[in-house]
Amino acid sequence: MATIRNLKIKTGSCKRILKELQSYQKEVENEAAKTANMKEKGADPYDLKQQENVLAESRMMIPDCSKRLEASLIDLKGTLEELKESNQQGPEIDEAESVINETETLISNS
């Protein structure tokens, strides 16, 4: 049985993973710019290789984080549906719907 407390926890989890994904995406952009800058300036090959490794590691985190976000979103939707079926209302439900919309928008834009 879904409760408001469970909904709050799952909403918070989804928000945290969404924030984490956005952070990784920003990190990839920054590291890619740094790598391109190093290539332009003709940096030492060893340093350039290290920077490319950092960029590759950052890129590897995005698919994992996306999968966790999708799983969290499915879980949140299920809990929200259970609460709606039992005619529960409150600000927690509105917040959960808002997080679902934000997450679906980000996923569809990716």
DSSP file (Angstrom, degrees, kcal/mol; ACC not computed):
  #  RESIDUE AA STRUCTURE BP1 BP2  ACC     N-H-->O    O-->H-N    N-H-->O    O-->H-N    TCO  KAPPA ALPHA  PHI   PSI    X-CA   Y-CA   Z-CA
    1    1 A M              0   0    0      0, 0.0     2,-0.2     0, 0.0    78,-0.0   0.000 360.0 360.0 360.0 127.7    0.0    0.0    0.0
    2    2 A A        -     0   0    0     76,-0.1     2,-0.3    77,-0.1     3,-0.0  -0.530 360.0-169.1 -78.8 141.9    1.4    3.3   -1.0
    3    3 A T     >  -     0   0    0     -2,-0.2     4,-2.2     1,-0.1     5,-0.1  -0.832  37.3-109.9-125.4 166.1    1.6    6.1    1.5
    4    4 A I  H  > S+     0   0    0     -2,-0.3     4,-2.5     1,-0.2     5,-0.2   0.879 120.1  56.5 -61.4 -37.3    2.3    9.8    1.3
    5    5 A R  H  > S+     0   0    0      1,-0.2     4,-2.2     2,-0.2    -1,-0.2   0.928 106.9  48.1 -61.3 -45.2    5.6    9.2    3.1
    6    6 A N  H  > S+     0   0    0      1,-0.2     4,-2.7     2,-0.2     5,-0.2   0.900 110.8  52.3 -60.8 -40.4    6.6    6.7    0.3
    7    7 A L  H  X S+     0   0    0     -4,-2.2     4,-2.5     1,-0.2    -2,-0.2   0.911 108.7  49.6 -63.1 -42.1    5.6    9.2   -2.3
    8    8 A K  H  X S+     0   0    0     -4,-2.5     4,-2.4     2,-0.2    -1,-0.2   0.910 112.2  48.3 -63.1 -41.8    7.8   11.9   -0.7
    9    9 A I  H  X S+     0   0    0     -4,-2.2     4,-2.3     2,-0.2    -2,-0.2   0.932 114.2  45.0 -64.0 -46.6   10.7    9.5   -0.5
   10   10 A K  H  X S+     0   0    0     -4,-2.7     4,-2.1     2,-0.2    -2,-0.2   0.842 112.5  51.9 -69.3 -33.5   10.3    8.5   -4.2
   11   11 A T  H  X S+     0   0    0     -4,-2.5     4,-2.4    -5,-0.2    -1,-0.2   0.928 111.1  47.7 -65.6 -45.2    9.8   12.1   -5.3
   12   12 A G  H  X S+     0   0    0     -4,-2.4     4,-2.3     1,-0.2    -2,-0.2   0.885 111.2  51.1 -62.5 -39.5   13.0   13.1   -3.5
   13   13 A S  H  X S+     0   0    0     -4,-2.3     4,-2.4     2,-0.2     5,-0.2   0.918 110.5  48.1 -64.3 -44.1   14.9   10.2   -5.0
   14   14 A C  H  X S+     0   0    0     -4,-2.1     4,-2.3     1,-0.2    -2,-0.2   0.904 111.9  50.0 -64.1 -41.7   13.8   11.1   -8.5
   15   15 A K  H  X S+     0   0    0     -4,-2.4     4,-2.3     2,-0.2    -1,-0.2   0.901 110.8  50.0 -63.0 -41.3   14.7   14.7   -7.9
   16   16 A R  H  X S+     0   0    0     -4,-2.3     4,-2.3     2,-0.2    -2,-0.2   0.918 112.0  46.0 -65.1 -44.7   18.2   13.7   -6.7
   17   17 A I  H  X S+     0   0    0     -4,-2.4     4,-2.5     2,-0.2    -1,-0.2   0.877 111.7  52.8 -67.6 -36.4   18.9   11.5   -9.7
   18   18 A L  H  X S+     0   0    0     -4,-2.3     4,-2.2     2,-0.2    -2,-0.2   0.921 110.8  46.9 -62.3 -44.3   17.6   14.2  -12.1
   19   19 A K  H  X S+     0   0    0     -4,-2.3     4,-2.0     1,-0.2    -2,-0.2   0.895 111.4  51.9 -63.9 -40.4   20.0   16.7  -10.5
   20   20 A E  H  X S+     0   0    0     -4,-2.3     4,-2.3     2,-0.2    -2,-0.2   0.907 109.1  50.0 -63.0 -42.9   22.8   14.2  -10.7
   21   21 A L  H  X S+     0   0    0     -4,-2.5     4,-2.4     1,-0.2    -2,-0.2   0.922 110.4  49.4 -62.4 -44.8   22.2   13.5  -14.4
   22   22 A Q  H  X S+     0   0    0     -4,-2.2     4,-2.1     1,-0.2    -1,-0.2   0.873 109.9  52.6 -62.5 -36.7   22.2   17.3  -15.1
   23   23 A S  H  X S+     0   0    0     -4,-2.0     4,-2.4     2,-0.2    -2,-0.2   0.917 109.2  48.3 -65.0 -44.1   25.4   17.6  -13.2
   24   24 A Y  H  X S+     0   0    0     -4,-2.3     4,-2.4     2,-0.2    -2,-0.2   0.895 110.2  52.1 -63.5 -39.8   27.1   14.8  -15.3
   25   25 A Q  H  X S+     0   0    0     -4,-2.4     4,-1.9     1,-0.2    -1,-0.2   0.910 111.2  46.8 -63.4 -41.2   25.9   16.4  -18.5
   26   26 A K  H  X S+     0   0    0     -4,-2.1     4,-2.4     1,-0.2    -2,-0.2   0.895 110.7  53.2 -66.3 -39.5   27.4   19.8  -17.5
   27   27 A E  H  X S+     0   0    0     -4,-2.4     4,-2.8     1,-0.2     5,-0.2   0.895 107.1  51.6 -62.5 -40.8   30.6   18.0  -16.4
   28   28 A V  H  X S+     0   0    0     -4,-2.4     4,-2.5     2,-0.2     5,-0.2   0.917 109.7  49.9 -62.8 -43.0   30.9   16.4  -19.9
   29   29 A E  H  X S+     0   0    0     -4,-1.9     4,-2.1     2,-0.2    -2,-0.2   0.934 113.4  45.7 -60.3 -46.1   30.4   19.7  -21.6
   30   30 A N  H  X S+     0   0    0     -4,-2.4     4,-2.3     1,-0.2    -2,-0.2   0.917 114.5  46.7 -64.1 -44.4   33.1   21.3  -19.4
   31   31 A E  H  X S+     0   0    0     -4,-2.8     4,-2.5     2,-0.2    -1,-0.2   0.863 111.0  52.5 -68.3 -35.7   35.6   18.4  -19.8
   32   32 A A  H  X S+     0   0    0     -4,-2.5     4,-2.5    -5,-0.2    -1,-0.2   0.908 110.7  47.8 -65.3 -41.2   35.0   18.4  -23.6
   33   33 A A  H  X S+     0   0    0     -4,-2.1     4,-2.3    -5,-0.2    -2,-0.2   0.906 112.1  49.6 -64.9 -40.9   35.7   22.1  -23.8
   34   34 A K  H  X S+     0   0    0     -4,-2.3     4,-2.2     2,-0.2    -2,-0.2   0.905 111.3  49.1 -63.8 -42.1   38.9   21.6  -21.7
   35   35 A T  H  X S+     0   0    0     -4,-2.5     4,-2.2     2,-0.2    -2,-0.2   0.921 111.5  48.9 -63.5 -44.9   40.0   18.7  -23.9
   36   36 A A  H  X S+     0   0    0     -4,-2.5     4,-2.2     1,-0.2    -2,-0.2   0.895 110.9  50.9 -62.4 -40.0   39.4   20.8  -27.1
   37   37 A N  H  X S+     0   0    0     -4,-2.3     4,-2.0     1,-0.2    -1,-0.2   0.899 109.2  50.4 -64.0 -41.5   41.4   23.7  -25.6
   38   38 A M  H  <>S+     0   0    0     -4,-2.2     5,-2.3     1,-0.2     4,-0.5   0.892 110.1  50.5 -64.5 -38.8   44.3   21.4  -24.7
   39   39 A K  H ><5S+     0   0    0     -4,-2.2     3,-0.8     1,-0.2    -2,-0.2   0.906 109.5  51.1 -65.1 -41.1   44.3   20.0  -28.3
   40   40 A E  H 3<5S+     0   0    0     -4,-2.2    -2,-0.2     1,-0.2    -1,-0.2   0.896 111.6  46.8 -61.3 -41.3   44.4   23.6  -29.7
   41   41 A K  T 3<5S-     0   0    0     -4,-2.0    -1,-0.2    -5,-0.2    -2,-0.2   0.492 113.1-118.3 -83.2  -2.3   47.3   24.6  -27.5
   42   42 A G  T < 5 -     0   0    0     -3,-0.8    -3,-0.2    -4,-0.5    -2,-0.1   0.949  42.2-166.5  67.3  49.4   49.2   21.5  -28.3
   43   43 A A      < -     0   0    0     -5,-2.3    -1,-0.1     1,-0.2     5,-0.0  -0.137  35.7 -72.9 -65.4 163.5   49.4   20.1  -24.8
   44   44 A D     >  -     0   0    0      1,-0.1     4,-2.6     4,-0.1     5,-0.2  -0.320  43.5-125.6 -55.5 134.7   51.7   17.3  -23.8
   45   45 A P  H  > S+     0   0    0      0, 0.0     4,-2.5     0, 0.0     5,-0.2   0.853 109.6  52.7 -56.1 -37.1   50.4   14.0  -25.2
   46   46 A Y  H  > S+     0   0    0      2,-0.2     4,-2.3     1,-0.2     5,-0.2   0.944 111.2  45.6 -64.1 -47.1   50.4   12.4  -21.7
   47   47 A D  H  > S+     0   0    0      1,-0.2     4,-2.3     2,-0.2    -1,-0.2   0.889 113.1  50.9 -62.6 -39.3   48.3   15.2  -20.2
   48   48 A L  H  X S+     0   0    0     -4,-2.6     4,-2.4     2,-0.2    -1,-0.2   0.907 109.2  50.5 -64.9 -41.8   46.0   15.1  -23.2
   49   49 A K  H  X S+     0   0    0     -4,-2.5     4,-1.9    -5,-0.2    -2,-0.2   0.905 110.2  50.2 -63.1 -41.3   45.5   11.4  -22.8
   50   50 A Q  H  X S+     0   0    0     -4,-2.3     4,-2.0     1,-0.2    -2,-0.2   0.912 110.5  49.5 -62.4 -43.0   44.7   11.8  -19.1
   51   51 A Q  H  X S+     0   0    0     -4,-2.3     4,-2.3     1,-0.2    -2,-0.2   0.888 108.7  52.4 -65.6 -38.4   42.2   14.5  -19.9
   52   52 A E  H  X S+     0   0    0     -4,-2.4     4,-2.3     1,-0.2    -1,-0.2   0.862 107.8  52.6 -64.8 -34.7   40.6   12.3  -22.6
   53   53 A N  H  X S+     0   0    0     -4,-1.9     4,-2.4     2,-0.2    -2,-0.2   0.903 108.2  50.3 -65.4 -41.4   40.3    9.5  -19.9
   54   54 A V  H  X S+     0   0    0     -4,-2.0     4,-2.1     1,-0.2    -2,-0.2   0.926 111.6  48.6 -61.6 -44.4   38.5   11.9  -17.6
   55   55 A L  H  X S+     0   0    0     -4,-2.3     4,-2.3     1,-0.2    -2,-0.2   0.906 110.6  50.7 -62.6 -42.3   36.1   12.9  -20.4
   56   56 A A  H  X S+     0   0    0     -4,-2.3     4,-1.8     1,-0.2    -1,-0.2   0.900 109.3  50.7 -63.5 -41.0   35.4    9.2  -21.2
   57   57 A E  H  X S+     0   0    0     -4,-2.4     4,-0.9     1,-0.2    -1,-0.2   0.899 110.0  50.2 -63.9 -40.1   34.7    8.4  -17.5
   58   58 A S  H >X S+     0   0    0     -4,-2.1     4,-0.7     1,-0.2     3,-0.7   0.911 109.8  50.6 -63.9 -41.9   32.3   11.3  -17.3
   59   59 A R  H >< S+     0   0    0     -4,-2.3     3,-0.6     1,-0.2    -1,-0.2   0.839 103.9  59.2 -65.4 -32.7   30.5   10.2  -20.4
   60   60 A M  H 3X S+     0   0    0     -4,-1.8     4,-0.9     1,-0.2    -1,-0.2   0.767  98.4  60.2 -67.6 -24.8   30.2    6.6  -19.0
   61   61 A M  H <X S+     0   0    0     -4,-0.9     4,-2.4    -3,-0.7    -1,-0.2   0.777  91.0  68.9 -75.2 -25.9   28.2    7.9  -16.1
   62   62 A I  H <X S+     0   0    0     -4,-0.7     4,-2.5    -3,-0.6     5,-0.2   0.931  98.3  46.3 -64.6 -48.9   25.4    9.4  -18.1
   63   63 A P  H  > S+     0   0    0      0, 0.0     4,-2.2     0, 0.0    -1,-0.2   0.914 114.4  48.9 -61.2 -40.6   23.8    6.1  -19.4
   64   64 A D  H  X S+     0   0    0     -4,-0.9     4,-2.1     1,-0.2    -2,-0.2   0.931 113.2  46.6 -61.5 -46.1   23.9    4.6  -15.9
   65   65 A C  H  X S+     0   0    0     -4,-2.4     4,-2.2     1,-0.2    -1,-0.2   0.874 110.2  53.7 -65.6 -37.6   22.3    7.6  -14.4
   66   66 A S  H  X S+     0   0    0     -4,-2.5     4,-2.4     2,-0.2    -1,-0.2   0.901 108.1  50.0 -63.8 -41.3   19.7    7.7  -17.1
   67   67 A K  H  X S+     0   0    0     -4,-2.2     4,-2.2     2,-0.2    -2,-0.2   0.916 111.3  48.2 -63.7 -43.0   18.7    4.1  -16.4
   68   68 A R  H  X S+     0   0    0     -4,-2.1     4,-2.4     1,-0.2    -1,-0.2   0.880 111.0  51.6 -65.0 -36.8   18.4    4.8  -12.7
   69   69 A L  H  X S+     0   0    0     -4,-2.2     4,-2.4     2,-0.2    -2,-0.2   0.915 109.5  49.1 -65.9 -43.1   16.3    7.9  -13.5
   70   70 A E  H  X S+     0   0    0     -4,-2.4     4,-2.2     2,-0.2    -2,-0.2   0.907 112.5  48.0 -63.3 -41.6   13.9    5.9  -15.7
   71   71 A A  H  X S+     0   0    0     -4,-2.2     4,-2.1     2,-0.2    -2,-0.2   0.909 112.7  48.7 -64.6 -41.9   13.6    3.2  -13.0
   72   72 A S  H  X S+     0   0    0     -4,-2.4     4,-2.5     1,-0.2    -2,-0.2   0.882 110.1  52.2 -64.8 -38.6   12.9    5.9  -10.4
   73   73 A L  H  X S+     0   0    0     -4,-2.4     4,-2.6     2,-0.2    -2,-0.2   0.912 109.1  48.9 -64.7 -43.6   10.4    7.6  -12.6
   74   74 A I  H  X S+     0   0    0     -4,-2.2     4,-2.2     2,-0.2    -2,-0.2   0.916 112.7  48.7 -61.7 -43.2    8.5    4.3  -13.2
   75   75 A D  H  X S+     0   0    0     -4,-2.1     4,-2.1     2,-0.2    -2,-0.2   0.910 111.9  48.9 -62.5 -44.3    8.4    3.6   -9.4
   76   76 A L  H  X S+     0   0    0     -4,-2.5     4,-2.5     1,-0.2    -2,-0.2   0.907 110.1  51.2 -64.1 -42.8    7.2    7.2   -8.7
   77   77 A K  H  X S+     0   0    0     -4,-2.6     4,-2.5     1,-0.2    -1,-0.2   0.912 109.5  50.6 -61.5 -42.8    4.4    6.9  -11.2
   78   78 A G  H  X S+     0   0    0     -4,-2.2     4,-2.0     2,-0.2    -1,-0.2   0.918 112.0  46.2 -61.6 -44.4    3.2    3.6   -9.8
   79   79 A T  H  X S+     0   0    0     -4,-2.1     4,-2.1     1,-0.2    -1,-0.2   0.906 112.1  51.3 -64.7 -41.8    3.1    5.0   -6.3
   80   80 A L  H  X S+     0   0    0     -4,-2.5     4,-2.3     1,-0.2    -2,-0.2   0.905 108.7  51.3 -62.8 -41.9    1.4    8.2   -7.4
   81   81 A E  H  X S+     0   0    0     -4,-2.5     4,-2.4     1,-0.2    -1,-0.2   0.909 108.2  52.0 -62.2 -42.5   -1.3    6.1   -9.3
   82   82 A E  H  X S+     0   0    0     -4,-2.0     4,-1.2     1,-0.2    -1,-0.2   0.914 111.5  46.8 -60.6 -42.5   -1.9    4.0   -6.1
   83   83 A L  H  <>S+     0   0    0     -4,-2.1     5,-2.5     1,-0.2    -1,-0.2   0.880 111.0  51.2 -68.9 -37.0   -2.5    7.2   -4.1
   84   84 A K  H ><5S+     0   0    0     -4,-2.3     3,-1.7     1,-0.2    -1,-0.2   0.888 106.3  55.3 -66.1 -38.0   -4.7    8.7   -6.7
   85   85 A E  H 3<5S+     0   0    0     -4,-2.4    -1,-0.2     1,-0.3    -2,-0.2   0.820 106.8  50.4 -64.3 -30.3   -6.8    5.6   -6.8
   86   86 A S  T 3<5S-     0   0    0     -4,-1.2    -1,-0.3    -5,-0.2    -2,-0.2   0.234 118.6-115.1 -91.9  14.6   -7.4    5.9   -3.0
   87   87 A N  T < 5 +     0   0    0     -3,-1.7    -3,-0.2     1,-0.2     2,-0.2   0.791  56.5 163.3  59.1  34.1   -8.4    9.5   -3.5
   88   88 A Q      < -     0   0    0     -5,-2.5     2,-0.3    -6,-0.1    -1,-0.2  -0.560  12.3-177.1 -78.1 147.1   -5.5   11.0   -1.6
   89   89 A Q        +     0   0    0     -2,-0.2     3,-0.1     4,-0.0    -5,-0.0  -0.952  19.0 106.5-140.8 160.9   -4.7   14.6   -2.1
   90   90 A G  S >> S-     0   0    0     -2,-0.3     4,-1.4     1,-0.1     3,-0.6  -0.836  75.4 -70.8 152.0 173.4   -2.1   17.1   -1.0
   91   91 A P  H 3> S+     0   0    0      0, 0.0     4,-2.5     0, 0.0     5,-0.2   0.779 121.5  64.6 -66.0 -25.5    0.9   19.1   -1.9
   92   92 A E  H 3> S+     0   0    0      2,-0.2     4,-2.3     1,-0.2     5,-0.1   0.883 101.7  49.3 -64.6 -37.7    3.0   16.0   -2.1
   93   93 A I  H <> S+     0   0    0     -3,-0.6     4,-2.3     2,-0.2    -1,-0.2   0.908 111.0  49.4 -68.3 -41.5    0.9   14.7   -5.0
   94   94 A D  H  X S+     0   0    0     -4,-1.4     4,-2.1     2,-0.2    -2,-0.2   0.906 111.7  49.1 -62.9 -41.6    1.3   18.0   -6.8
   95   95 A E  H  X S+     0   0    0     -4,-2.5     4,-2.5     2,-0.2    -2,-0.2   0.908 109.9  51.4 -64.8 -41.5    5.0   18.0   -6.3
   96   96 A A  H  X S+     0   0    0     -4,-2.3     4,-2.4     1,-0.2    -2,-0.2   0.912 109.9  49.3 -62.3 -42.5    5.3   14.4   -7.5
   97   97 A E  H  X S+     0   0    0     -4,-2.3     4,-2.4     1,-0.2    -1,-0.2   0.893 110.6  51.2 -63.1 -39.2    3.4   15.3  -10.7
   98   98 A S  H  X S+     0   0    0     -4,-2.1     4,-2.4     2,-0.2    -2,-0.2   0.918 110.7  47.5 -63.7 -44.1    5.7   18.3  -11.2
   99   99 A V  H  X S+     0   0    0     -4,-2.5     4,-2.6     2,-0.2     5,-0.2   0.891 110.9  52.3 -64.9 -39.9    8.8   16.1  -10.9
  100  100 A I  H  X S+     0   0    0     -4,-2.4     4,-2.7     2,-0.2     5,-0.2   0.932 111.0  46.8 -61.7 -46.0    7.3   13.6  -13.3
  101  101 A N  H  X S+     0   0    0     -4,-2.4     4,-2.1     1,-0.2    -2,-0.2   0.918 113.5  48.1 -62.8 -43.6    6.6   16.2  -15.9
  102  102 A E  H  X S+     0   0    0     -4,-2.4     4,-2.1     2,-0.2    -2,-0.2   0.912 114.1  46.8 -62.9 -43.1   10.1   17.7  -15.5
  103  103 A T  H  X S+     0   0    0     -4,-2.6     4,-2.6     2,-0.2    -2,-0.2   0.913 111.6  49.6 -67.7 -43.4   11.8   14.3  -15.7
  104  104 A E  H  X S+     0   0    0     -4,-2.7     4,-2.5    -5,-0.2    -1,-0.2   0.884 110.0  52.4 -64.1 -36.7    9.8   13.2  -18.8
  105  105 A T  H  X S+     0   0    0     -4,-2.1     4,-1.5    -5,-0.2    -1,-0.2   0.920 111.2  46.3 -63.1 -44.1   10.6   16.5  -20.5
  106  106 A L  H  X S+     0   0    0     -4,-2.1     4,-1.0     1,-0.2    -2,-0.2   0.905 113.2  49.0 -65.9 -40.9   14.3   16.0  -19.9
  107  107 A I  H  < S+     0   0    0     -4,-2.6     3,-0.5     1,-0.2    -2,-0.2   0.904 111.0  49.5 -66.0 -41.4   14.2   12.4  -21.0
  108  108 A S  H  < S+     0   0    0     -4,-2.5    -1,-0.2     1,-0.2    -2,-0.2   0.799 110.6  51.0 -69.9 -27.0   12.3   13.3  -24.2
  109  109 A N  H  <        0   0    0     -4,-1.5    -1,-0.2     1,-0.2    -2,-0.2   0.666 360.0 360.0 -80.8 -17.4   14.8   16.0  -25.0
  110  110 A S     <        0   0    0     -4,-1.0    -1,-0.2    -3,-0.5    -2,-0.2   0.479 360.0 360.0 -76.8 360.0   17.8   13.7  -24.6
